[in-house]
Amino acid sequence: MRILLITILTLIGFINPIFADETKPVLPSEVGIVEEIKYQDTNEINQTETTKQEVTIKVLSGQFKGSERIVDNMLTGNPAYDINLSKGDKVILHVEPVSETVATAEDVDFFIADIKRDNQIFLFTGIFFFMLILIGHKKGITSIVSIISTIALIFFMLMPMILNGFCPIASSVLVGILSTIITIYLVGGFNSKSSSAIIGTSSSLIFAGALSMLAIYFAHLTGFAGEENMFLYTARPDLSFTGILSASMVIAALGALMDTSVSIASTINEIYETDNSLSVKQLFKSGMNVGRDIIGTMSNTLILVYLGSSLPLVLLANNIDVNKFFNLNQVATEILSALIGSIAILACVPITAIIAAVLIKRKSHKNKNEIKLDKIDIN
C-alpha cells in the first residue's frame, strides 16, 4: 500500500513540471496591516457617489517588509466588490512593478487585493483534522492522507493538464480514478472488497463523464455559469469551457460515488463472512437491498449540496418568471449537474454489487483451494 502511494505521488511530482504553465514571472503578493484610514467623499465620472479610503499600509512580509504606503480603497456601496477595512486589519497586497528593475519599495505599486483570511482557514482545518483523528483514530489518519492526496491530484495534475490543452473530461476521469485507488486502498486495505469498490466507482465515473457530455450537448450549455468562468475566459480563451463544465460534474460526483461503492462492497463482504455458503446471486441481491437504502439519502445529499451552494440563485426564482428561470443557462447547469451525479450513483449500485459479489466469492474459493493444496503437500 505504501509503495503504491509513493509511486503515484512520485509520478505526480514528475508530471507536474512537464505540464507546468509557463507564464511570465510576477512578484508575489505580500501581507500588510492597516495603520490609518482617512475618508474622502468623491464623485466618479459617471456621477456615482463613492467613498474613498486613503489607507496607510505597513508591509509585513517579503523584500519590502517595514515599508509604508498610502493606498486608495474605493467603496461604491456594492458589497460584492467593496473591501471594508478597519484599523488593524491585515490585508493581502498585490505588488506590481513600475520599472524593469525592482530594488526598493518605490519601484512597485501596492494594491489591496483582499482581507487576509488564511489564518481562519488554517484554524478550522486544524479543528477538522483533530476531530478526524480523535474519532477515527487510525482510519482518521489514513483519511487525512487520502484527502491531501486528492487535493494534490487536483492542483498538481488535473489543473496543469487542463491548462495545457488536455481533454478536461478524460483528465478529470483519470484523476478521479487515481484518487479512488489511493483513498479506498488506504482506508480499506488491499482486498477484494476495496478492489470491488474501486472498479464500481471508476465505472460510474466514466458513465458520469459520458452522461455529462450528452447533457451539455443536448441542453446547449455554454460552460459560462458564473463570474469566475468569464475571468478565466479573459485569461485563457483557448480552453474548452464545456469540457471544464463536464469535468466539474465528474469531480463533484466523485465523493458520493466512493461512499456508495464502499458501503455496498463492505456490506457484501460482511454478509459473506457471516455466511460463506451464499451464492453470487444471493450476495448480489443483498448488495442491491443495501443499495436501495443508500441511493435515497446519497442522491438527496448530492442535490442538497448543489442547492445549498446555489441558494442565492434559488431565491432569485421569486423575482423571475418560472419558465424563464428554469431555462437560464446557470440554473439548467446546476440542475443537470445534480441530476448527473444522482444518476451516476444509481448506476454505481448494481455495478458495485455484481462486481463485489463475484470478486469476494471468487477470492474465498481461491483461498479454500490454496488451503487444500497446502494440506495435500503436507501429507
URJORA-V578683 format. One record per residue. N is the residue number from 1. RES is the residue in one letter. SS is DSSP state (hx for helix, st for strand, lp for the rest). Layout:
n res ss
N RES SS
N RES SS
This chain:
n res ss
1 M lp
2 R hx
3 I hx
4 L hx
5 L hx
6 I hx
7 T hx
8 I hx
9 L hx
10 T hx
11 L hx
12 I hx
13 G hx
14 F hx
15 I hx
16 N hx
17 P hx
18 I hx
19 F hx
20 A lp
21 D lp
22 E lp
23 T lp
24 K lp
25 P lp
26 V lp
27 L lp
28 P lp
29 S lp
30 E st
31 V st
32 G st
33 I st
34 V st
35 E st
36 E st
37 I st
38 K st
39 Y st
40 Q st
41 D st
42 T st
43 N st
44 E lp
45 I lp
46 N lp
47 Q lp
48 T lp
49 E st
50 T st
51 T st
52 K st
53 Q st
54 E st
55 V st
56 T st
57 I st
58 K st
59 V st
60 L lp
61 S lp
62 G lp
63 Q lp
64 F lp
65 K lp
66 G lp
67 S lp
68 E st
69 R st
70 I st
71 V st
72 D st
73 N st
74 M st
75 L st
76 T lp
77 G lp
78 N lp
79 P lp
80 A lp
81 Y lp
82 D lp
83 I lp
84 N lp
85 L lp
86 S lp
87 K lp
88 G lp
89 D lp
90 K st
91 V st
92 I st
93 L st
94 H st
95 V st
96 E st
97 P st
98 V lp
99 S lp
100 E lp
101 T lp
102 V lp
103 A lp
104 T lp
105 A hx
106 E hx
107 D hx
108 V st
109 D st
110 F st
111 F st
112 I st
113 A st
114 D st
115 I st
116 K lp
117 R lp
118 D hx
119 N hx
120 Q hx
121 I hx
122 F hx
123 L hx
124 F hx
125 T hx
126 G hx
127 I hx
128 F hx
129 F hx
130 F hx
131 M hx
132 L hx
133 I hx
134 L hx
135 I hx
136 G hx
137 H lp
138 K hx
139 K hx
140 G hx
141 I hx
142 T hx
143 S hx
144 I hx
145 V hx
146 S hx
147 I hx
148 I hx
149 S hx
150 T hx
151 I hx
152 A hx
153 L hx
154 I hx
155 F hx
156 F hx
157 M hx
158 L hx
159 M hx
160 P hx
161 M hx
162 I hx
163 L hx
164 N lp
165 G lp
166 F lp
167 C lp
168 P hx
169 I hx
170 A hx
171 S hx
172 S hx
173 V hx
174 L hx
175 V hx
176 G hx
177 I hx
178 L hx
179 S hx
180 T hx
181 I hx
182 I hx
183 T hx
184 I hx
185 Y hx
186 L hx
187 V hx
188 G hx
189 G lp
190 F lp
191 N lp
192 S hx
193 K hx
194 S hx
195 S hx
196 S hx
197 A hx
198 I hx
199 I hx
200 G hx
201 T hx
202 S hx
203 S hx
204 S hx
205 L hx
206 I hx
207 F hx
208 A hx
209 G hx
210 A hx
211 L hx
212 S hx
213 M hx
214 L hx
215 A hx
216 I hx
217 Y hx
218 F hx
219 A hx
220 H lp
221 L lp
222 T lp
223 G lp
224 F lp
225 A lp
226 G lp
227 E hx
228 E hx
229 N hx
230 M hx
231 F hx
232 L hx
233 Y hx
234 T hx
235 A hx
236 R lp
237 P lp
238 D lp
239 L lp
240 S lp
241 F hx
242 T hx
243 G hx
244 I hx
245 L hx
246 S hx
247 A hx
248 S hx
249 M hx
250 V hx
251 I hx
252 A hx
253 A hx
254 L hx
255 G hx
256 A hx
257 L hx
258 M hx
259 D hx
260 T hx
261 S hx
262 V hx
263 S hx
264 I hx
265 A hx
266 S hx
267 T hx
268 I hx
269 N hx
270 E hx
271 I hx
272 Y hx
273 E hx
274 T hx
275 D lp
276 N lp
277 S lp
278 L lp
279 S lp
280 V hx
281 K hx
282 Q hx
283 L hx
284 F hx
285 K hx
286 S hx
287 G hx
288 M hx
289 N hx
290 V hx
291 G hx
292 R hx
293 D hx
294 I hx
295 I hx
296 G hx
297 T hx
298 M hx
299 S hx
300 N hx
301 T hx
302 L hx
303 I hx
304 L hx
305 V hx
306 Y hx
307 L hx
308 G hx
309 S hx
310 S lp
311 L hx
312 P hx
313 L hx
314 V hx
315 L hx
316 L hx
317 A hx
318 N hx
319 N hx
320 I lp
321 D lp
322 V hx
323 N hx
324 K hx
325 F hx
326 F hx
327 N lp
328 L lp
329 N hx
330 Q hx
331 V hx
332 A hx
333 T hx
334 E hx
335 I hx
336 L hx
337 S hx
338 A hx
339 L hx
340 I hx
341 G hx
342 S hx
343 I hx
344 A hx
345 I hx
346 L hx
347 A hx
348 C hx
349 V hx
350 P hx
351 I hx
352 T hx
353 A hx
354 I hx
355 I hx
356 A hx
357 A hx
358 V hx
359 L hx
360 I hx
361 K hx
362 R hx
363 K hx
364 S hx
365 H hx
366 K hx
367 N hx
368 K hx
369 N hx
370 E hx
371 I hx
372 K hx
373 L hx
374 D hx
375 K hx
376 I hx
377 D hx
378 I hx
379 N lp
